[in-house]
């Protein structure tokens, strides 16, 4: 798998994982009233492969993914259901929170 950007932030209560496809970093996606900024501050961590993504997603209490490669990695690992995907400008977006 080509590399994707991933940022991990660990707090006392949560393990937050944000992943985006490389070409989407820094863009704003618009679909009707939705304006979705794929910001460097949130997504712009290290460039990683799918194995790294899956390892961190399995620990995540909050996960946010945008882009075909990022979301497909989570689907292939059984961590995202295809019916839970929102499309913004044709780009898949998925997220979850474990309570």
Number of C-alpha atoms within 10 A of each C-alpha: 10 11 17 25 23 25 20 20 13 11 8 5 7 15 17 19 24 25 29 29 22 18 10 19 21 15 12 14 16 13 11 7 6 11 11 15 15 22 14 15 10 19 26 20 17 13 17 16 16 19 12 13 23 18 11 19 24 14 13 21 17 18 21 21 28 26 23 14 21 29 25 20 20 21 15 12 15 12 15 18 13 14 7 11 17 14 13 18 13 12 16 19 19 22 16 14 11 9 6
